[in-house]
Amino acid sequence: MRESERETRQRELEAAGWGRIERQGKVIWRNPKSGYLYPEDVAAAMIREEADPGEVPKEPEGEA
């Protein structure tokens, strides 16, 4: 991903009230409504689509 795309996503998430959290060298985002944590790409898709947090899995596919 290009740096400008990442910066754009971060600005969108921050503007929507999402909180940036760094854990074990990775960045995840806290949904301000549910408190759930999501990877950046999922969080960005959620705000763009205004998805219900219950519609997106908490864990990526293939992980238990």
PDBQT receptor file of N, H, CA, C and O in Angstrom, charges set to zero:
ATOM      1  N   MET A   1       0.850  -1.180   0.000  1.00  0.00    +0.000 N 
ATOM      2  CA  MET A   1       0.000   0.000   0.000  1.00  0.00    +0.000 C 
ATOM      3  C   MET A   1       0.892   1.239   0.000  1.00  0.00    +0.000 C 
ATOM      4  O   MET A   1       1.882   1.311   0.728  1.00  0.00    +0.000 OA
ATOM      5  N   ARG A   2       0.525   2.200  -0.821  1.00  0.00    +0.000 N 
ATOM      6  H   ARG A   2      -0.280   2.142  -1.412  1.00  0.00    +0.000 HD
ATOM      7  CA  ARG A   2       1.279   3.449  -0.859  1.00  0.00    +0.000 C 
ATOM      8  C   ARG A   2       1.070   4.217   0.435  1.00  0.00    +0.000 C 
ATOM      9  O   ARG A   2       0.029   4.094   1.080  1.00  0.00    +0.000 OA
ATOM     10  N   GLU A   3       2.060   5.007   0.807  1.00  0.00    +0.000 N 
ATOM     11  H   GLU A   3       2.906   5.108   0.283  1.00  0.00    +0.000 HD
ATOM     12  CA  GLU A   3       1.991   5.775   2.054  1.00  0.00    +0.000 C 
ATOM     13  C   GLU A   3       0.825   6.755   2.044  1.00  0.00    +0.000 C 
ATOM     14  O   GLU A   3       0.173   6.946   3.070  1.00  0.00    +0.000 OA
ATOM     15  N   SER A   4       0.552   7.381   0.899  1.00  0.00    +0.000 N 
ATOM     16  H   SER A   4       1.082   7.226   0.065  1.00  0.00    +0.000 HD
ATOM     17  CA  SER A   4      -0.544   8.347   0.850  1.00  0.00    +0.000 C 
ATOM     18  C   SER A   4      -1.896   7.663   1.078  1.00  0.00    +0.000 C 
ATOM     19  O   SER A   4      -2.794   8.261   1.672  1.00  0.00    +0.000 OA
ATOM     20  N   GLU A   5      -2.052   6.415   0.611  1.00  0.00    +0.000 N 
ATOM     21  H   GLU A   5      -1.323   5.930   0.129  1.00  0.00    +0.000 HD
ATOM     22  CA  GLU A   5      -3.287   5.665   0.860  1.00  0.00    +0.000 C 
ATOM     23  C   GLU A   5      -3.442   5.393   2.353  1.00  0.00    +0.000 C 
ATOM     24  O   GLU A   5      -4.533   5.538   2.904  1.00  0.00    +0.000 OA
ATOM     25  N   ARG A   6      -2.359   5.003   3.000  1.00  0.00    +0.000 N 
ATOM     26  H   ARG A   6      -1.472   4.886   2.553  1.00  0.00    +0.000 HD
ATOM     27  CA  ARG A   6      -2.378   4.727   4.437  1.00  0.00    +0.000 C 
ATOM     28  C   ARG A   6      -2.728   5.998   5.209  1.00  0.00    +0.000 C 
ATOM     29  O   ARG A   6      -3.543   5.958   6.131  1.00  0.00    +0.000 OA
ATOM     30  N   GLU A   7      -2.124   7.110   4.844  1.00  0.00    +0.000 N 
ATOM     31  H   GLU A   7      -1.462   7.142   4.096  1.00  0.00    +0.000 HD
ATOM     32  CA  GLU A   7      -2.410   8.378   5.518  1.00  0.00    +0.000 C 
ATOM     33  C   GLU A   7      -3.871   8.775   5.326  1.00  0.00    +0.000 C 
ATOM     34  O   GLU A   7      -4.506   9.272   6.256  1.00  0.00    +0.000 OA
ATOM     35  N   THR A   8      -4.402   8.560   4.135  1.00  0.00    +0.000 N 
ATOM     36  H   THR A   8      -3.887   8.156   3.380  1.00  0.00    +0.000 HD
ATOM     37  CA  THR A   8      -5.806   8.877   3.859  1.00  0.00    +0.000 C 
ATOM     38  C   THR A   8      -6.718   8.024   4.729  1.00  0.00    +0.000 C 
ATOM     39  O   THR A   8      -7.669   8.536   5.320  1.00  0.00    +0.000 OA
ATOM     40  N   ARG A   9      -6.436   6.724   4.814  1.00  0.00    +0.000 N 
ATOM     41  H   ARG A   9      -5.663   6.307   4.334  1.00  0.00    +0.000 HD
ATOM     42  CA  ARG A   9      -7.235   5.834   5.666  1.00  0.00    +0.000 C 
ATOM     43  C   ARG A   9      -7.177   6.284   7.123  1.00  0.00    +0.000 C 
ATOM     44  O   ARG A   9      -8.201   6.333   7.804  1.00  0.00    +0.000 OA
ATOM     45  N   GLN A  10      -5.987   6.608   7.592  1.00  0.00    +0.000 N 
ATOM     46  H   GLN A  10      -5.155   6.568   7.038  1.00  0.00    +0.000 HD
ATOM     47  CA  GLN A  10      -5.835   7.024   8.988  1.00  0.00    +0.000 C 
ATOM     48  C   GLN A  10      -6.627   8.292   9.274  1.00  0.00    +0.000 C 
ATOM     49  O   GLN A  10      -7.273   8.397  10.316  1.00  0.00    +0.000 OA
ATOM     50  N   ARG A  11      -6.584   9.248   8.363  1.00  0.00    +0.000 N 
ATOM     51  H   ARG A  11      -6.060   9.162   7.516  1.00  0.00    +0.000 HD
ATOM     52  CA  ARG A  11      -7.355  10.484   8.549  1.00  0.00    +0.000 C 
ATOM     53  C   ARG A  11      -8.857  10.197   8.573  1.00  0.00    +0.000 C 
ATOM     54  O   ARG A  11      -9.587  10.764   9.386  1.00  0.00    +0.000 OA
ATOM     55  N   GLU A  12      -9.316   9.318   7.681  1.00  0.00    +0.000 N 
ATOM     56  H   GLU A  12      -8.724   8.858   7.020  1.00  0.00    +0.000 HD
ATOM     57  CA  GLU A  12     -10.738   8.959   7.652  1.00  0.00    +0.000 C 
ATOM     58  C   GLU A  12     -11.162   8.297   8.956  1.00  0.00    +0.000 C 
ATOM     59  O   GLU A  12     -12.213   8.622   9.509  1.00  0.00    +0.000 OA
ATOM     60  N   LEU A  13     -10.355   7.377   9.442  1.00  0.00    +0.000 N 
ATOM     61  H   LEU A  13      -9.501   7.112   8.993  1.00  0.00    +0.000 HD
ATOM     62  CA  LEU A  13     -10.679   6.675  10.684  1.00  0.00    +0.000 C 
ATOM     63  C   LEU A  13     -10.688   7.629  11.874  1.00  0.00    +0.000 C 
ATOM     64  O   LEU A  13     -11.602   7.589  12.698  1.00  0.00    +0.000 OA
ATOM     65  N   GLU A  14      -9.684   8.476  11.963  1.00  0.00    +0.000 N 
ATOM     66  H   GLU A  14      -8.942   8.508  11.293  1.00  0.00    +0.000 HD
ATOM     67  CA  GLU A  14      -9.626   9.446  13.067  1.00  0.00    +0.000 C 
ATOM     68  C   GLU A  14     -10.805  10.412  13.004  1.00  0.00    +0.000 C 
ATOM     69  O   GLU A  14     -11.378  10.750  14.040  1.00  0.00    +0.000 OA
ATOM     70  N   ALA A  15     -11.175  10.861  11.811  1.00  0.00    +0.000 N 
ATOM     71  H   ALA A  15     -10.710  10.586  10.969  1.00  0.00    +0.000 HD
ATOM     72  CA  ALA A  15     -12.306  11.777  11.658  1.00  0.00    +0.000 C 
ATOM     73  C   ALA A  15     -13.615  11.116  12.076  1.00  0.00    +0.000 C 
ATOM     74  O   ALA A  15     -14.531  11.789  12.550  1.00  0.00    +0.000 OA
ATOM     75  N   ALA A  16     -13.704   9.789  11.900  1.00  0.00    +0.000 N 
ATOM     76  H   ALA A  16     -12.960   9.243  11.515  1.00  0.00    +0.000 HD
ATOM     77  CA  ALA A  16     -14.912   9.052  12.275  1.00  0.00    +0.000 C 
ATOM     78  C   ALA A  16     -14.906   8.656  13.754  1.00  0.00    +0.000 C 
ATOM     79  O   ALA A  16     -15.838   8.009  14.231  1.00  0.00    +0.000 OA
ATOM     80  N   GLY A  17     -13.850   9.048  14.476  1.00  0.00    +0.000 N 
ATOM     81  H   GLY A  17     -13.093   9.574  14.089  1.00  0.00    +0.000 HD
ATOM     82  CA  GLY A  17     -13.799   8.778  15.909  1.00  0.00    +0.000 C 
ATOM     83  C   GLY A  17     -13.120   7.487  16.309  1.00  0.00    +0.000 C 
ATOM     84  O   GLY A  17     -13.120   7.134  17.488  1.00  0.00    +0.000 OA
ATOM     85  N   TRP A  18     -12.540   6.771  15.357  1.00  0.00    +0.000 N 
ATOM     86  H   TRP A  18     -12.540   7.058  14.399  1.00  0.00    +0.000 HD
ATOM     87  CA  TRP A  18     -11.859   5.517  15.662  1.00  0.00    +0.000 C 
ATOM     88  C   TRP A  18     -10.538   5.821  16.364  1.00  0.00    +0.000 C 
ATOM     89  O   TRP A  18      -9.899   6.833  16.077  1.00  0.00    +0.000 OA
ATOM     90  N   GLY A  19     -10.130   4.949  17.283  1.00  0.00    +0.000 N 
ATOM     91  H   GLY A  19     -10.650   4.127  17.517  1.00  0.00    +0.000 HD
ATOM     92  CA  GLY A  19      -8.886   5.129  18.027  1.00  0.00    +0.000 C 
ATOM     93  C   GLY A  19      -7.790   4.227  17.502  1.00  0.00    +0.000 C 
ATOM     94  O   GLY A  19      -7.998   3.032  17.293  1.00  0.00    +0.000 OA
ATOM     95  N   ARG A  20      -6.623   4.807  17.291  1.00  0.00    +0.000 N 
ATOM     96  H   ARG A  20      -6.454   5.778  17.461  1.00  0.00    +0.000 HD
ATOM     97  CA  ARG A  20      -5.457   4.069  16.780  1.00  0.00    +0.000 C 
ATOM     98  C   ARG A  20      -4.729   3.437  17.960  1.00  0.00    +0.000 C 
ATOM     99  O   ARG A  20      -4.446   4.104  18.955  1.00  0.00    +0.000 OA
ATOM    100  N   ILE A  21      -4.426   2.137  17.842  1.00  0.00    +0.000 N 
ATOM    101  H   ILE A  21      -4.656   1.595  17.033  1.00  0.00    +0.000 HD
ATOM    102  CA  ILE A  21      -3.728   1.408  18.895  1.00  0.00    +0.000 C 
ATOM    103  C   ILE A  21      -2.589   0.625  18.264  1.00  0.00    +0.000 C 
ATOM    104  O   ILE A  21      -2.773  -0.044  17.247  1.00  0.00    +0.000 OA
ATOM    105  N   GLU A  22      -1.405   0.711  18.877  1.00  0.00    +0.000 N 
ATOM    106  H   GLU A  22      -1.256   1.253  19.703  1.00  0.00    +0.000 HD
ATOM    107  CA  GLU A  22      -0.270  -0.076  18.404  1.00  0.00    +0.000 C 
ATOM    108  C   GLU A  22      -0.060  -1.231  19.369  1.00  0.00    +0.000 C 
ATOM    109  O   GLU A  22       0.077  -1.032  20.576  1.00  0.00    +0.000 OA
ATOM    110  N   ARG A  23      -0.038  -2.453  18.815  1.00  0.00    +0.000 N 
ATOM    111  H   ARG A  23      -0.150  -2.614  17.834  1.00  0.00    +0.000 HD
ATOM    112  CA  ARG A  23       0.190  -3.660  19.610  1.00  0.00    +0.000 C 
ATOM    113  C   ARG A  23       1.143  -4.564  18.866  1.00  0.00    +0.000 C 
ATOM    114  O   ARG A  23       0.927  -4.901  17.702  1.00  0.00    +0.000 OA
ATOM    115  N   GLN A  24       2.207  -4.955  19.556  1.00  0.00    +0.000 N 
ATOM    116  H   GLN A  24       2.382  -4.682  20.502  1.00  0.00    +0.000 HD
ATOM    117  CA  GLN A  24       3.195  -5.878  19.000  1.00  0.00    +0.000 C 
ATOM    118  C   GLN A  24       3.663  -5.446  17.620  1.00  0.00    +0.000 C 
ATOM    119  O   GLN A  24       3.809  -6.272  16.719  1.00  0.00    +0.000 OA
ATOM    120  N   GLY A  25       3.896  -4.164  17.459  1.00  0.00    +0.000 N 
ATOM    121  H   GLY A  25       3.777  -3.492  18.191  1.00  0.00    +0.000 HD
ATOM    122  CA  GLY A  25       4.410  -3.635  16.203  1.00  0.00    +0.000 C 
ATOM    123  C   GLY A  25       3.383  -3.481  15.098  1.00  0.00    +0.000 C 
ATOM    124  O   GLY A  25       3.739  -3.126  13.975  1.00  0.00    +0.000 OA
ATOM    125  N   LYS A  26       2.108  -3.742  15.394  1.00  0.00    +0.000 N 
ATOM    126  H   LYS A  26       1.819  -4.030  16.307  1.00  0.00    +0.000 HD
ATOM    127  CA  LYS A  26       1.051  -3.605  14.392  1.00  0.00    +0.000 C 
ATOM    128  C   LYS A  26       0.061  -2.546  14.847  1.00  0.00    +0.000 C 
ATOM    129  O   LYS A  26      -0.099  -2.301  16.043  1.00  0.00    +0.000 OA
ATOM    130  N   VAL A  27      -0.601  -1.922  13.881  1.00  0.00    +0.000 N 
ATOM    131  H   VAL A  27      -0.472  -2.121  12.910  1.00  0.00    +0.000 HD
ATOM    132  CA  VAL A  27      -1.608  -0.905  14.175  1.00  0.00    +0.000 C 
ATOM    133  C   VAL A  27      -2.983  -1.520  13.991  1.00  0.00    +0.000 C 
ATOM    134  O   VAL A  27      -3.272  -2.131  12.963  1.00  0.00    +0.000 OA
ATOM    135  N   ILE A  28      -3.830  -1.351  15.002  1.00  0.00    +0.000 N 
ATOM    136  H   ILE A  28      -3.595  -0.854  15.838  1.00  0.00    +0.000 HD
ATOM    137  CA  ILE A  28      -5.221  -1.775  14.918  1.00  0.00    +0.000 C 
ATOM    138  C   ILE A  28      -6.080  -0.580  15.310  1.00  0.00    +0.000 C 
ATOM    139  O   ILE A  28      -5.575   0.405  15.850  1.00  0.00    +0.000 OA
ATOM    140  N   TRP A  29      -7.373  -0.668  15.037  1.00  0.00    +0.000 N 
ATOM    141  H   TRP A  29      -7.783  -1.468  14.598  1.00  0.00    +0.000 HD
ATOM    142  CA  TRP A  29      -8.263   0.459  15.264  1.00  0.00    +0.000 C 
ATOM    143  C   TRP A  29      -9.454   0.044  16.114  1.00  0.00    +0.000 C 
ATOM    144  O   TRP A  29     -10.054  -1.006  15.883  1.00  0.00    +0.000 OA
ATOM    145  N   ARG A  30      -9.798   0.881  17.110  1.00  0.00    +0.000 N 
ATOM    146  H   ARG A  30      -9.310   1.734  17.297  1.00  0.00    +0.000 HD
ATOM    147  CA  ARG A  30     -10.930   0.615  17.998  1.00  0.00    +0.000 C 
ATOM    148  C   ARG A  30     -12.165   1.345  17.493  1.00  0.00    +0.000 C 
ATOM    149  O   ARG A  30     -12.154   2.561  17.301  1.00  0.00    +0.000 OA
ATOM    150  N   ASN A  31     -13.237   0.570  17.281  1.00  0.00    +0.000 N 
ATOM    151  H   ASN A  31     -13.246  -0.418  17.438  1.00  0.00    +0.000 HD
ATOM    152  CA  ASN A  31     -14.520   1.138  16.860  1.00  0.00    +0.000 C 
ATOM    153  C   ASN A  31     -15.092   1.940  18.023  1.00  0.00    +0.000 C 
ATOM    154  O   ASN A  31     -15.225   1.410  19.126  1.00  0.00    +0.000 OA
ATOM    155  N   PRO A  32     -15.434   3.216  17.796  1.00  0.00    +0.000 N 
ATOM    156  CA  PRO A  32     -15.919   4.051  18.901  1.00  0.00    +0.000 C 
ATOM    157  C   PRO A  32     -17.293   3.631  19.423  1.00  0.00    +0.000 C 
ATOM    158  O   PRO A  32     -17.643   3.946  20.560  1.00  0.00    +0.000 OA
ATOM    159  N   LYS A  33     -18.072   2.927  18.608  1.00  0.00    +0.000 N 
ATOM    160  H   LYS A  33     -17.788   2.671  17.684  1.00  0.00    +0.000 HD
ATOM    161  CA  LYS A  33     -19.416   2.517  19.028  1.00  0.00    +0.000 C 
ATOM    162  C   LYS A  33     -19.406   1.187  19.767  1.00  0.00    +0.000 C 
ATOM    163  O   LYS A  33     -20.081   1.038  20.786  1.00  0.00    +0.000 OA
ATOM    164  N   SER A  34     -18.652   0.224  19.265  1.00  0.00    +0.000 N 
ATOM    165  H   SER A  34     -18.104   0.345  18.438  1.00  0.00    +0.000 HD
ATOM    166  CA  SER A  34     -18.677  -1.117  19.844  1.00  0.00    +0.000 C 
ATOM    167  C   SER A  34     -17.494  -1.413  20.754  1.00  0.00    +0.000 C 
ATOM    168  O   SER A  34     -17.582  -2.271  21.633  1.00  0.00    +0.000 OA
ATOM    169  N   GLY A  35     -16.388  -0.703  20.547  1.00  0.00    +0.000 N 
ATOM    170  H   GLY A  35     -16.317  -0.007  19.833  1.00  0.00    +0.000 HD
ATOM    171  CA  GLY A  35     -15.177  -0.989  21.308  1.00  0.00    +0.000 C 
ATOM    172  C   GLY A  35     -14.357  -2.124  20.728  1.00  0.00    +0.000 C 
ATOM    173  O   GLY A  35     -13.266  -2.407  21.223  1.00  0.00    +0.000 OA
ATOM    174  N   TYR A  36     -14.860  -2.785  19.681  1.00  0.00    +0.000 N 
ATOM    175  H   TYR A  36     -15.746  -2.554  19.279  1.00  0.00    +0.000 HD
ATOM    176  CA  TYR A  36     -14.123  -3.880  19.050  1.00  0.00    +0.000 C 
ATOM    177  C   TYR A  36     -12.905  -3.339  18.308  1.00  0.00    +0.000 C 
ATOM    178  O   TYR A  36     -12.884  -2.189  17.870  1.00  0.00    +0.000 OA
ATOM    179  N   LEU A  37     -11.901  -4.188  18.177  1.00  0.00    +0.000 N 
ATOM    180  H   LEU A  37     -11.918  -5.123  18.533  1.00  0.00    +0.000 HD
ATOM    181  CA  LEU A  37     -10.676  -3.838  17.474  1.00  0.00    +0.000 C 
ATOM    182  C   LEU A  37     -10.657  -4.488  16.096  1.00  0.00    +0.000 C 
ATOM    183  O   LEU A  37     -11.064  -5.638  15.929  1.00  0.00    +0.000 OA
ATOM    184  N   TYR A  38     -10.173  -3.725  15.105  1.00  0.00    +0.000 N 
ATOM    185  H   TYR A  38      -9.842  -2.791  15.240  1.00  0.00    +0.000 HD
ATOM    186  CA  TYR A  38     -10.140  -4.209  13.722  1.00  0.00    +0.000 C 
ATOM    187  C   TYR A  38      -8.835  -3.805  13.052  1.00  0.00    +0.000 C 
ATOM    188  O   TYR A  38      -8.248  -2.779  13.398  1.00  0.00    +0.000 OA
ATOM    189  N   PRO A  39      -8.371  -4.619  12.079  1.00  0.00    +0.000 N 
ATOM    190  CA  PRO A  39      -7.240  -4.186  11.255  1.00  0.00    +0.000 C 
ATOM    191  C   PRO A  39      -7.645  -2.952  10.455  1.00  0.00    +0.000 C 
ATOM    192  O   PRO A  39      -8.830  -2.712  10.222  1.00  0.00    +0.000 OA
ATOM    193  N   GLU A  40      -6.665  -2.185  10.046  1.00  0.00    +0.000 N 
ATOM    194  H   GLU A  40      -5.702  -2.380  10.236  1.00  0.00    +0.000 HD
ATOM    195  CA  GLU A  40      -6.941  -0.924   9.366  1.00  0.00    +0.000 C 
ATOM    196  C   GLU A  40      -7.809  -1.078   8.117  1.00  0.00    +0.000 C 
ATOM    197  O   GLU A  40      -8.725  -0.284   7.905  1.00  0.00    +0.000 OA
ATOM    198  N   ASP A  41      -7.537  -2.078   7.296  1.00  0.00    +0.000 N 
ATOM    199  H   ASP A  41      -6.792  -2.723   7.468  1.00  0.00    +0.000 HD
ATOM    200  CA  ASP A  41      -8.309  -2.225   6.059  1.00  0.00    +0.000 C 
ATOM    201  C   ASP A  41      -9.774  -2.542   6.337  1.00  0.00    +0.000 C 
ATOM    202  O   ASP A  41     -10.657  -2.054   5.631  1.00  0.00    +0.000 OA
ATOM    203  N   VAL A  42     -10.043  -3.356   7.364  1.00  0.00    +0.000 N 
ATOM    204  H   VAL A  42      -9.326  -3.753   7.937  1.00  0.00    +0.000 HD
ATOM    205  CA  VAL A  42     -11.428  -3.681   7.716  1.00  0.00    +0.000 C 
ATOM    206  C   VAL A  42     -12.120  -2.456   8.301  1.00  0.00    +0.000 C 
ATOM    207  O   VAL A  42     -13.266  -2.166   7.958  1.00  0.00    +0.000 OA
ATOM    208  N   ALA A  43     -11.436  -1.742   9.173  1.00  0.00    +0.000 N 
ATOM    209  H   ALA A  43     -10.505  -1.977   9.451  1.00  0.00    +0.000 HD
ATOM    210  CA  ALA A  43     -12.017  -0.546   9.790  1.00  0.00    +0.000 C 
ATOM    211  C   ALA A  43     -12.355   0.496   8.729  1.00  0.00    +0.000 C 
ATOM    212  O   ALA A  43     -13.426   1.101   8.768  1.00  0.00    +0.000 OA
ATOM    213  N   ALA A  44     -11.445   0.705   7.783  1.00  0.00    +0.000 N 
ATOM    214  H   ALA A  44     -10.575   0.213   7.751  1.00  0.00    +0.000 HD
ATOM    215  CA  ALA A  44     -11.695   1.678   6.711  1.00  0.00    +0.000 C 
ATOM    216  C   ALA A  44     -12.894   1.261   5.874  1.00  0.00    +0.000 C 
ATOM    217  O   ALA A  44     -13.717   2.099   5.508  1.00  0.00    +0.000 OA
ATOM    218  N   ALA A  45     -12.998  -0.028   5.569  1.00  0.00    +0.000 N 
ATOM    219  H   ALA A  45     -12.329  -0.709   5.867  1.00  0.00    +0.000 HD
ATOM    220  CA  ALA A  45     -14.148  -0.512   4.792  1.00  0.00    +0.000 C 
ATOM    221  C   ALA A  45     -15.443  -0.304   5.565  1.00  0.00    +0.000 C 
ATOM    222  O   ALA A  45     -16.470   0.033   4.976  1.00  0.00    +0.000 OA
ATOM    223  N   MET A  46     -15.404  -0.499   6.864  1.00  0.00    +0.000 N 
ATOM    224  H   MET A  46     -14.570  -0.772   7.343  1.00  0.00    +0.000 HD
ATOM    225  CA  MET A  46     -16.601  -0.329   7.682  1.00  0.00    +0.000 C 
ATOM    226  C   MET A  46     -17.093   1.109   7.663  1.00  0.00    +0.000 C 
ATOM    227  O   MET A  46     -18.294   1.352   7.544  1.00  0.00    +0.000 OA
ATOM    228  N   ILE A  47     -16.175   2.068   7.780  1.00  0.00    +0.000 N 
ATOM    229  H   ILE A  47     -15.200   1.870   7.876  1.00  0.00    +0.000 HD
ATOM    230  CA  ILE A  47     -16.652   3.454   7.780  1.00  0.00    +0.000 C 
ATOM    231  C   ILE A  47     -17.106   3.871   6.393  1.00  0.00    +0.000 C 
ATOM    232  O   ILE A  47     -18.027   4.676   6.257  1.00  0.00    +0.000 OA
ATOM    233  N   ARG A  48     -16.476   3.337   5.372  1.00  0.00    +0.000 N 
ATOM    234  H   ARG A  48     -15.728   2.683   5.482  1.00  0.00    +0.000 HD
ATOM    235  CA  ARG A  48     -16.885   3.681   4.013  1.00  0.00    +0.000 C 
ATOM    236  C   ARG A  48     -18.249   3.108   3.673  1.00  0.00    +0.000 C 
ATOM    237  O   ARG A  48     -19.025   3.733   2.951  1.00  0.00    +0.000 OA
ATOM    238  N   GLU A  49     -18.540   1.944   4.179  1.00  0.00    +0.000 N 
ATOM    239  H   GLU A  49     -17.909   1.436   4.765  1.00  0.00    +0.000 HD
ATOM    240  CA  GLU A  49     -19.817   1.286   3.897  1.00  0.00    +0.000 C 
ATOM    241  C   GLU A  49     -20.836   1.491   5.009  1.00  0.00    +0.000 C 
ATOM    242  O   GLU A  49     -21.991   1.080   4.889  1.00  0.00    +0.000 OA
ATOM    243  N   GLU A  50     -20.399   2.133   6.098  1.00  0.00    +0.000 N 
ATOM    244  H   GLU A  50     -19.462   2.466   6.195  1.00  0.00    +0.000 HD
ATOM    245  CA  GLU A  50     -21.238   2.320   7.282  1.00  0.00    +0.000 C 
ATOM    246  C   GLU A  50     -21.825   0.987   7.726  1.00  0.00    +0.000 C 
ATOM    247  O   GLU A  50     -23.024   0.860   7.979  1.00  0.00    +0.000 OA
ATOM    248  N   ALA A  51     -20.936  -0.007   7.813  1.00  0.00    +0.000 N 
ATOM    249  H   ALA A  51     -19.962   0.096   7.608  1.00  0.00    +0.000 HD
ATOM    250  CA  ALA A  51     -21.350  -1.363   8.177  1.00  0.00    +0.000 C 
ATOM    251  C   ALA A  51     -21.627  -1.477   9.668  1.00  0.00    +0.000 C 
ATOM    252  O   ALA A  51     -21.028  -0.776  10.483  1.00  0.00    +0.000 OA
ATOM    253  N   ASP A  52     -22.539  -2.364  10.005  1.00  0.00    +0.000 N 
ATOM    254  H   ASP A  52     -23.026  -2.933   9.343  1.00  0.00    +0.000 HD
ATOM    255  CA  ASP A  52     -22.828  -2.719  11.389  1.00  0.00    +0.000 C 
ATOM    256  C   ASP A  52     -21.665  -3.578  11.889  1.00  0.00    +0.000 C 
ATOM    257  O   ASP A  52     -21.282  -4.524  11.201  1.00  0.00    +0.000 OA
ATOM    258  N   PRO A  53     -21.082  -3.284  13.072  1.00  0.00    +0.000 N 
ATOM    259  CA  PRO A  53     -19.957  -4.079  13.558  1.00  0.00    +0.000 C 
ATOM    260  C   PRO A  53     -20.283  -5.565  13.665  1.00  0.00    +0.000 C 
ATOM    261  O   PRO A  53     -19.372  -6.391  13.599  1.00  0.00    +0.000 OA
ATOM    262  N   GLY A  54     -21.540  -5.928  13.826  1.00  0.00    +0.000 N 
ATOM    263  H   GLY A  54     -22.280  -5.258  13.879  1.00  0.00    +0.000 HD
ATOM    264  CA  GLY A  54     -21.913  -7.329  13.911  1.00  0.00    +0.000 C 
ATOM    265  C   GLY A  54     -21.804  -8.052  12.585  1.00  0.00    +0.000 C 
ATOM    266  O   GLY A  54     -21.831  -9.282  12.557  1.00  0.00    +0.000 OA
ATOM    267  N   GLU A  55     -21.683  -7.322  11.484  1.00  0.00    +0.000 N 
ATOM    268  H   GLU A  55     -21.661  -6.323  11.507  1.00  0.00    +0.000 HD
ATOM    269  CA  GLU A  55     -21.608  -7.929  10.159  1.00  0.00    +0.000 C 
ATOM    270  C   GLU A  55     -20.184  -8.318   9.777  1.00  0.00    +0.000 C 
ATOM    271  O   GLU A  55     -19.990  -9.062   8.815  1.00  0.00    +0.000 OA
ATOM    272  N   VAL A  56     -19.195  -7.834  10.503  1.00  0.00    +0.000 N 
ATOM    273  H   VAL A  56     -19.353  -7.230  11.284  1.00  0.00    +0.000 HD
ATOM    274  CA  VAL A  56     -17.802  -8.104  10.177  1.00  0.00    +0.000 C 
ATOM    275  C   VAL A  56     -17.231  -9.046  11.220  1.00  0.00    +0.000 C 
ATOM    276  O   VAL A  56     -17.377  -8.793  12.416  1.00  0.00    +0.000 OA
ATOM    277  N   PRO A  57     -16.580 -10.138  10.796  1.00  0.00    +0.000 N 
ATOM    278  CA  PRO A  57     -16.025 -11.070  11.776  1.00  0.00    +0.000 C 
ATOM    279  C   PRO A  57     -14.969 -10.405  12.647  1.00  0.00    +0.000 C 
ATOM    280  O   PRO A  57     -14.234  -9.528  12.193  1.00  0.00    +0.000 OA
ATOM    281  N   LYS A  58     -14.904 -10.830  13.899  1.00  0.00    +0.000 N 
ATOM    282  H   LYS A  58     -15.501 -11.543  14.268  1.00  0.00    +0.000 HD
ATOM    283  CA  LYS A  58     -13.924 -10.277  14.823  1.00  0.00    +0.000 C 
ATOM    284  C   LYS A  58     -12.517 -10.744  14.482  1.00  0.00    +0.000 C 
ATOM    285  O   LYS A  58     -11.554 -10.004  14.684  1.00  0.00    +0.000 OA
ATOM    286  N   GLU A  59     -12.387 -11.958  13.968  1.00  0.00    +0.000 N 
ATOM    287  H   GLU A  59     -13.169 -12.559  13.803  1.00  0.00    +0.000 HD
ATOM    288  CA  GLU A  59     -11.093 -12.531  13.605  1.00  0.00    +0.000 C 
ATOM    289  C   GLU A  59     -11.047 -12.738  12.097  1.00  0.00    +0.000 C 
ATOM    290  O   GLU A  59     -12.053 -13.112  11.494  1.00  0.00    +0.000 OA
ATOM    291  N   PRO A  60      -9.883 -12.498  11.479  1.00  0.00    +0.000 N 
ATOM    292  CA  PRO A  60      -9.761 -12.788  10.048  1.00  0.00    +0.000 C 
ATOM    293  C   PRO A  60      -9.987 -14.266   9.780  1.00  0.00    +0.000 C 
ATOM    294  O   PRO A  60      -9.761 -15.105  10.653  1.00  0.00    +0.000 OA
ATOM    295  N   GLU A  61     -10.426 -14.577   8.591  1.00  0.00    +0.000 N 
ATOM    296  H   GLU A  61     -10.610 -13.895   7.882  1.00  0.00    +0.000 HD
ATOM    297  CA  GLU A  61     -10.664 -15.972   8.235  1.00  0.00    +0.000 C 
ATOM    298  C   GLU A  61      -9.377 -16.767   8.368  1.00  0.00    +0.000 C 
ATOM    299  O   GLU A  61      -8.291 -16.276   8.058  1.00  0.00    +0.000 OA
ATOM    300  N   GLY A  62      -9.514 -18.001   8.834  1.00  0.00    +0.000 N 
ATOM    301  H   GLY A  62     -10.396 -18.400   9.086  1.00  0.00    +0.000 HD
ATOM    302  CA  GLY A  62      -8.366 -18.879   8.963  1.00  0.00    +0.000 C 
ATOM    303  C   GLY A  62      -7.685 -18.804  10.314  1.00  0.00    +0.000 C 
ATOM    304  O   GLY A  62      -6.798 -19.611  10.592  1.00  0.00    +0.000 OA
ATOM    305  N   GLU A  63      -8.067 -17.870  11.157  1.00  0.00    +0.000 N 
ATOM    306  H   GLU A  63      -8.788 -17.215  10.932  1.00  0.00    +0.000 HD
ATOM    307  CA  GLU A  63      -7.490 -17.768  12.495  1.00  0.00    +0.000 C 
ATOM    308  C   GLU A  63      -8.505 -18.215  13.511  1.00  0.00    +0.000 C 
ATOM    309  O   GLU A  63      -9.709 -18.030  13.334  1.00  0.00    +0.000 OA
ATOM    310  N   ALA A  64      -8.011 -18.803  14.576  1.00  0.00    +0.000 N 
ATOM    311  H   ALA A  64      -7.032 -18.953  14.720  1.00  0.00    +0.000 HD
ATOM    312  CA  ALA A  64      -8.917 -19.249  15.641  1.00  0.00    +0.000 C 
ATOM    313  C   ALA A  64      -8.623 -18.535  16.921  1.00  0.00    +0.000 C 
ATOM    314  O   ALA A  64      -9.284 -18.779  17.931  1.00  0.00    +0.000 OA
TER     315      ALA A  64
